[in-house]
Amino acid sequence: MGPIFPSRNGAFHEVVVGSAILLGILGLGTVGYVLVEGWGVLDAFYMTFITLTTIGFAEVAPLSPVGKLFTIAISAVGIGTFAYIASRTVQSLVTSQAFRQRRMERKIDQLSGHYIIAGYGRLGQRIARDLTAAERDIVIIDRRDDRAEQLTADGFLYVQNDAEEEGTLRAAGLERAAGLVLVLPQDAANVFVALTAREIRPDEELFIVARTNEQSSLNKLLRAGADKVISPLEIGADRIAQTILRPRVDRFMEQVLGVDALDFDMEEVEVHTGSLLAGRSLAEVEFKRRFNAIVVGVQQADRGQWRFNPDATIPIDAGDTLIVLGPADMIRRIRQEGCSPTSSLASVR
């Protein structure tokens, strides 16, 4: 960090000083031509300007010997100053870009449990917006220059490179990521990235979800290591059919699952050992009264089976996953007070 700021600030300072000197030379040249040649202010300024910028237009009027010597003098000083300013401006821009890149790399290196989105097209942009709204850390991978400019404007951390390269995935922090979202435009690219990601992270802690355009690619993506494969075309068709067949149910689910819809969410919450819920039933801890939320379903850790609308008297075991419907602040309370290892029945009564 130390060497970066001084050189960056120093280059900027030199550009400012050089620009001031150049303006001074422009004013001095204008005054000089007025005094030496007796020209008007506009002609004198024009002559000074075309001399400093080396445009090469014809002289305003024939120069006297003193005027020629004066022109040589301002050319030697002014053109050199102009070239120096241009070089230092370019250097300052390059240094600034390098600084931003290194700062972004450091931020990515500090992330853990984040989500990586490969592809920043329309689907990738929507996913990034929804994950950000859900307060999840994300890193985008896209190799296109226009997308990099858009990502910078949107304020996202990103890696501008080919997602199919192993180094790119590692640069995005795949070793520490909680999930990888593959929304590249080509199914073959999504398959290859899934294979590469599984070589780096064969553990089950990394959840990979992939978009597919062709039904024939679904099994390929699953064999490559994707945990979930989604076809936007099929989901869109199913959604249209549900809207026609069950419009009120569809409207309700849209409000429940929509990011910006209502003040409550449907979330999954894992029950940890030593928590308030571990080994106790929902009725025993007075779940509904305490948290003002509804447990829609429970996935049993030992069997992997689902219990929908579970009986409130059946104990919840550590490792089970609750599907909870309720306000966002209550779901946070459930995670902290009901499911975390540090919570206890006495601490929340």
N, C-alpha and C positions, 0 to 999 in steps of 0.2 A: 504493500500500500504506500509506503514512504516514497519510493522513487517516482510513483506515477503522478501524484498531485503537483509536485514542484515543476516538472517538465511541462505538464499540461497548462498550469497556470502561467508559467514562464513564457510559453509560446503565445498564449493569448495576450499577455502583457506586451510582448514584442510586436505583435500585429497591431495593437492599439497605438503604441508609440510610433511605429513605422507609418501607419496611416496618418497620424498627426503630422509627421515630418513631410509626408507626400503632399498633404493639403497646404502645408507651409510653403513648399517649393512651388506648388501651383499658384499660390498668391504672390510669392516673390517674383515668379516669372512674369505674371501679369503686370505687376508694377514695373518690372524691369523693361519690358517692351514699351510700356507707356512712356517711360523716361528716356530710353535709348533711341527708340524709333519714332516716338511721338504719335503712336497709334491710339485709337480709341480703346476703351476698356474691353469691349466685346471682342475686337480683333486680337488684342493682346492675350486675352484669356484663351481664345480659340487657338492661337499659335502655340501657346504653352501646352495646351491639352494635346494637340496632335503631335507635339514633340515628345512628351512624356509617354504617350501611348504607342508611339512609333507607327501611327496609322499610315504615314507616307503621303499625305495630301500635299498639294502645292503650297508654297509659302503665301501668306496673306499679301505681302508686297516684297519687293527686293530688299534684302538685308544690307545694312551698312557693315563695314569691317568690324566695328564694335558689336553690332547686333549678331554677327556670325559667331564671334568669340563668346558672347553671352549665351547663344543657343547651344554651343558645344558644352559650356559649363553646366547648364541646367539638364542637358541630356545625360551627361556623365553621372551626375548626382541623382537625378530623378529616375532614370531608367533602372539604375542599380537598386534604388530603394523599392521601386515597383516590383522588380523581380524577387527581391528578398521577401516582401510582404506576401506575394503569391505563394512562394515556397513554404513559408512558415504557416500560412493559412491552411494549405494542404496537409502539412505535418500535424497541425493542431487537430484537424478533422480526423485524420487517421488515428492519432493518439486517443482522441475522445471515443471513437468507435471501439478501439482495442480495450479501453478502460471499461466501457459498458459491457463488452463481451466477457471480460475477466470478472466483473462484478456479478454478472448473471451466472457464470459458472460457479462462483463461490456460493451463491444463493441455492443453486441446484444441489451442490454438494452437502448443504446443510439440511436438505429435506429428507424425511423418512416417513413411510406410510402414505406417500403421495400417489397420484394417478398419472399415468403417461398416456397421452392421446397421440396416436400416429395418424396424421392427416388433419389438415385444417380447412377442409372444404365446408360446405353448408352444414353437413351433419356434424363434423368435428367442432364447428363454431357453436352449434346449439348445445352439444354435450359439454363443452368447456364452460359455457354460460351457466348451465344447470349445476354443474359440479361446484363452480365458484359460488353460486347462490346457496349451495348446501355447505359452504365453508370448508371445502376440500382443497388441498394443495394439488396443483396440476402442473405438468410440464408438457409442452406441445413439441412434436417432431414434424417438420415440414421442410422440404428442400428448396421450395420456390422463393425467389427474391421478393415477389409482390406479397406473398403470404408473410414473409419475415417482417416487412414494413407494417403490415396490418397487425401482426402480433405485437410489435413494438408499440403501435398506437393503442392497442387494446390493453397493454400492460401485463401480458402473460410472459412467464418464463418459457424459453423455447430453445431447441437445438436445430439449427438450419443445416440439415444433412439428410442423406438417404436413410430411411428407417430400416432398410434391409441390412445395413452395415452393423456388425456387432459393436463396434466402437461407438456408434451413435446411440444405441440403447444403453450402453454403460455410461455415456456422457449424460444421459437423461436420468441416471440414478436407478436403473432397473434393479440392481441388487438390493435396494432399500424400498422399492415401490410396493404398494399394496395391490395395484391393479394396472393392467395394460389394455387400452381400448384401441382396436384396429379398425380404422375407418378409411383406409387407403382406397383409391378408386378401383384398383384391380384386385380381384380375388386372389390371383397368384401371388401378388405382393403380400397380402395379408397372411396367406399360408406360409410363405417364407419367413416373415417376421415372427409368426407364432412359433415356428420351429427353432429359430435362433433364440428367441426369448426363453423357450423351455430348456435349451442347452445351458443358458446362463442361470436360470432359476427353475430347476426341476421340482422344487418344493411346492406344496399345495397352498402356501401362504400368498402366492402371486395369483390373482384372479385375472384371467384373460377373456375378454369378450370381443368378438369380431363381427363385423358387418359382412354380409355376403350378397352379391347381386344375382347369383345363379344357385338354384337348389342343388345342383350337382357338386358344388363346392362345399356344401355343409359338412359332409363326412370327412372331407380332406382337412378342413379346419379343425374338426374335433380330434382327428388323428394327429394333427400337428401340435396339439397341446392346448387348444382353446377350450375354456370351461363352458362357454356359452356362445352360440352363433345365432345371430339375429338377421332376418331378412326384412328390410324396411318395406319392400313391396308387399310381402305377405301380411305384415303387421298393419299396413295401411288398408289392405283389402279387408282384413278381419275387423278393423275399426269401423270402416264404412258399413259393413254388414251389421255390426252391433248397434251402430247409431240408428239404423233403420228398424231393427228388430226390438231393441230395448233402449229407446231414447232417454228415458229418465235414469235408468241405471248407468248409461254411458255418461250422462251429464254429471251424475253424482261422482263417478269414478274420476272424471276429468277434474273435478274440484278437489278431490282427495289427493290425487297423484300429481296434479299440476304444481309446478315450482312456485308460481306466483298466485295460486288460486285462493285457498282458504288459509286460516290461521292454524291448521292442524296438518300433521303429516302421518304417513304410514311408514314406519321404520322397523328394521330388524335389530334386536338387542340380544346380545349373548350373556347368559348368566354365568358368573364366575364362582369358583369355589370360595367359600367363606363370606359370600354376599348375603344380603337380606333375604333374597328369594331362594337361594340354594337350599333344597331339602324342605321347603315350606310350600304350602298351597297359596293360591291367590286370595282365598277367603281368609286364611290365617293372618296374612299381612295387611288385610283390608285394602287390597290393591286399588280398586276403583275409587274408594273414598280418598285414599292417600295421594294418588297421582292423577285423578281425574282423567283416566285414559282407559282404553278398551284393548284387551288382548284378543286379537282376531284368530291367531293360531300359534301353535307351539311345535317346533321341530325337535324331536327327541334325539339327543346326542348318541345314545347307545344303539338305536335302531335306524336312525335317519328318516323315520316316518313323521308324517305331519298329523297333528290333531287340530282340527278346525273348531272354533268356538269351544275351547276346552272347558271341561268341568272345573269350577272354581275350587273344588275340594281335593283335586288331584295334586300331589306335590310336584314342584318344579325341581329338576335335578341340575346340578352344575354341568355346564356344557350345552344345555338346551338353548335354543334360540327362540325368542318371542317375537311375533309380528304384532306391533303395537300401533294403535290408531289414537292420536291425541295431539294436543298443542305441542309445538316445537320445544318450548321451555320445559314442559312436563316430561317429554322424552329424554331431555338432557338430565332431568332429575332422576328418572328411572335408571339411566346408565350410572349416575354417580351414587345415588342412595340405595337403589334396589339391586343392582347387578354388579357393582364393583367389589373387589375383594375386601376393601376396607370398611364397607357398610355393615351394619348390624341392626337387628330388630330394636335394640334399646336406643341406638343412636338417633333414630328417626321418630321415636314415639314422643 
